[in-house]
Amino acid sequence: MTKARLLRLSVVLVSIFMILLIIVYWDNVGTAHFYLHTSFSRPHSPGAIPGITAGEDWEALPDVDEFLAKLLSSSLKQNSSIPRKTEQLLVQGSSKPVVSNLEENVRGYDWSMHNDRNSLDQEKLQIDRRRMLREFCANSSFTFPTKERSFDDIPNYELNHLIVDDRHGIIYCYVPKVACTNWKRVMIVLSESLLDQGAPYRNPLDIPREHVHNTSTHLTFNKFWRRYGKFSRHLMKIKLKKYTKFLFVRDPFVRLISAFRSKFELENEEFYQRFAIPMLKLYSNHTNLPTSVSEAFRAGLKVSFSDFIQYLLDPRTEKMAPFNEHWRQVYRLCHPCQIDYDFIGKLETLDEDAAYLLQLLKVDRLLRFPPSYRNRTASSWEDNWFAKIPLAWRQQLYKLYEADFVLYGYPKPENLLK
């Protein structure tokens, strides 16, 4: 009887072990390069940011995590011989991009190094930004929707903004209108997830925009869940614990202005059909609107900034569907109170933050972050853009985006709210 029980137990254990092996090795993109070490994963002291090697600091993990950690560490040893060619190559190519997209042509690139601003104490800046975020997440008197839920309570479709690079142990939460096109390009280069004539892209600016925003290009947590099912939640938590997690943010009102400019002041067929037509009908009393955006622009029919603000404040908007990602709040895209981010960058200090982050990730020899736009929407424009927006609307809009102002240290725009 005892032998029969031992036999059954052995069969069960071997089956579990084989299932885990299949999950780990099944997909090259998913977890074959599951590097559970990063250049500055926690825990670390405020002063230094040491690297974490495989097998180090696993004591705090539960038993199942420990088992997976050991299993995946063996995978790490097997995959430690990544082709050194990638690490030895500096980005090749011209010093300036070939710009074909209308939006990028309009904006242009700024290739200056901004040396006058390089004196920022980046390490202290990151400590301050992370501390502020943690304090407000822990502050019971500061509330906003979804703040109190756990990571397990987040629906899988809301995890689609978390892009994973298993090769370097990086998780990036992308926020539209915050240099996300170029950060996605960087993630493609690092993960080698896209080929150009059989070879991975080396220069971020060589990657066409249509490929950058193709959802099939990136491994996200939502895609990871669809691939591996419920068990992937456990693997997600291991990745969140060991990978380096970062996001970039910007002043919430300025981000709204930027979203409006790019989606409604330029001809965009998708946004015209999905958003402009309903806005023009609801808030400008237009009927019999042209069927295409080019016809509408020729007729002078464009969504006004006032229409856009009314749309955001209209309670019917969220009842129909969640905010589009280009104006959805950052706390809804990246879940900062459920995910403990290692690095918080800001568009206002993009050049310095990006250079510092690539250095910390130890990938600065592989690439440089693409240059920022010369005429990036400036916070000094807020007064002009909101001049014709009624005060009551501005106050409601601030309430709608207050969490993003507070969590990321942006001052309350008192001049717009009085």
Residue pairs with C-beta under 8 A, 6 or more apart in sequence:
20 67
20 68
20 71
21 71
23 31
23 228
23 231
23 235
24 31
24 32
24 34
24 71
24 72
24 75
25 31
25 32
25 75
27 227
29 166
29 193
29 219
30 166
30 219
30 224
30 227
30 228
31 72
31 75
31 166
31 235
32 75
32 79
32 166
33 79
33 82
33 166
33 167
34 72
34 75
34 76
34 166
35 76
35 79
35 166
35 167
35 168
35 169
36 54
36 69
36 72
36 73
36 76
36 169
36 238
36 239
36 242
36 243
37 51
37 52
37 53
37 54
37 56
37 76
37 169
37 242
38 51
38 52
38 168
38 169
38 170
38 242
38 243
38 244
38 342
38 361
39 49
39 51
39 244
39 360
39 361
39 362
40 49
40 50
40 51
40 244
40 342
40 360
40 361
41 52
41 169
41 241
41 242
41 243
41 244
41 342
42 340
42 342
43 57
44 50
46 127
49 123
49 360
51 362
52 242
54 73
54 76
54 77
55 69
55 70
55 73
58 65
58 66
58 69
58 70
61 69
61 238
61 241
64 234
65 234
65 237
65 238
68 234
68 235
68 238
69 238
72 238
82 167
86 192
86 200
86 366
87 365
87 366
89 202
89 366
90 365
90 366
91 202
91 203
91 204
91 366
91 367
91 368
92 202
92 203
93 202
93 203
93 205
93 206
95 111
96 109
96 111
97 104
97 109
97 205
97 370
98 205
99 105
99 109
100 208
101 209
102 266
103 262
103 266
104 209
104 373
106 266
107 373
107 374
107 375
107 376
108 373
108 374
108 375
109 370
109 371
109 372
109 373
109 374
110 371
110 372
110 373
110 374
111 371
112 371
113 351
114 351
114 352
117 349
117 351
117 352
118 352
120 349
120 352
122 352
122 353
122 356
125 349
126 343
126 344
128 409
129 344
129 408
129 409
130 341
130 342
130 344
132 407
132 408
132 409
133 336
133 341
133 344
133 407
133 408
134 340
136 142
136 406
136 407
137 147
137 336
137 337
137 407
142 406
144 331
144 402
144 403
145 332
146 154
146 331
146 332
146 335
147 331
147 337
147 403
149 338
150 338
151 236
151 237
151 240
151 335
151 338
151 339
152 233
154 335
154 338
156 221
156 222
156 225
156 226
157 222
158 222
158 332
158 335
159 220
159 221
159 222
159 225
159 236
160 215
160 220
160 221
160 222
160 223
161 173
161 174
161 175
161 220
161 325
161 333
161 334
162 171
162 172
162 173
162 220
162 221
162 222
162 334
162 339
163 171
163 172
163 173
163 174
163 184
163 187
163 218
163 219
163 220
164 170
164 171
164 219
164 220
164 221
164 224
164 239
164 243
165 171
165 172
165 187
165 190
165 191
165 219
166 191
166 219
167 190
167 191
167 192
168 190
168 191
168 361
168 363
169 242
169 243
169 244
170 187
170 190
170 243
170 244
170 245
170 246
170 361
171 239
171 240
171 243
171 244
171 245
171 246
172 183
172 187
172 245
172 246
172 247
173 245
173 246
173 247
173 333
173 334
173 335
173 339
173 341
174 180
174 183
174 184
174 247
174 333
175 247
175 248
175 249
175 250
175 255
175 330
175 333
175 334
176 259
176 325
176 326
177 250
177 255
177 258
177 259
177 262
177 326
178 248
178 249
178 250
178 255
178 347
179 248
179 347
179 350
179 354
179 372
180 248
181 209
181 212
181 213
182 204
182 369
182 370
183 248
184 212
184 213
184 217
184 218
185 201
185 204
185 205
185 207
185 212
185 370
186 204
186 358
186 367
186 369
186 370
187 193
187 218
188 194
188 201
188 204
188 207
188 211
188 212
188 217
188 218
189 200
189 201
189 202
189 203
189 204
189 207
189 366
189 367
190 363
190 366
190 367
191 219
192 200
192 201
193 217
193 218
193 219
194 200
194 201
194 207
194 211
194 217
195 201
196 206
201 207
202 366
202 367
203 367
204 367
204 369
204 370
205 370
211 217
215 223
221 236
224 232
224 235
224 236
225 232
225 233
225 236
228 235
240 339
240 340
244 342
244 343
244 360
244 361
245 339
245 340
245 341
245 342
245 343
246 341
246 342
246 343
246 344
246 345
246 357
247 330
247 334
247 336
247 341
247 343
247 344
247 345
248 344
248 345
248 346
248 347
248 350
248 353
249 330
249 344
249 345
249 346
249 347
249 404
249 408
250 258
250 346
250 347
250 348
251 347
251 348
251 379
251 410
252 329
252 330
252 401
252 404
252 405
252 410
253 379
253 382
253 386
253 397
253 401
253 413
253 416
254 377
254 378
254 379
254 381
254 382
255 327
256 308
256 312
256 327
256 397
256 401
257 305
257 377
257 381
257 382
257 385
258 376
258 377
259 326
259 327
260 303
260 305
260 308
261 377
262 268
262 326
263 271
263 275
263 326
264 271
264 275
264 276
264 302
264 303
264 308
265 302
267 293
267 294
267 297
268 293
269 292
269 293
272 292
272 293
272 296
273 293
274 324
275 303
275 311
275 324
276 293
276 296
276 302
276 303
277 289
278 311
279 303
279 307
279 308
279 310
279 311
280 286
280 289
280 301
280 303
280 307
281 287
281 289
282 310
282 311
282 314
283 306
283 307
283 310
283 311
284 303
284 304
284 307
286 301
289 296
289 301
290 296
290 299
290 301
296 302
305 385
305 388
305 389
306 388
306 389
309 389
309 393
309 397
310 393
311 317
312 323
312 327
312 397
312 400
313 393
313 396
313 397
313 400
317 323
322 328
322 332
323 329
323 332
325 333
329 400
329 401
329 403
329 404
330 336
330 404
330 407
330 408
331 337
331 403
331 404
331 407
334 341
336 407
343 357
343 360
344 408
345 353
345 354
345 357
346 353
346 408
347 376
348 379
350 369
350 372
351 369
351 372
354 369
355 364
355 368
355 369
358 364
358 367
358 368
358 369
382 413
382 416
383 415
383 416
386 394
386 416
389 397
391 417
391 418
394 416
394 417
395 417
398 405
398 412
398 413
398 416
398 417
404 410
405 411
405 412
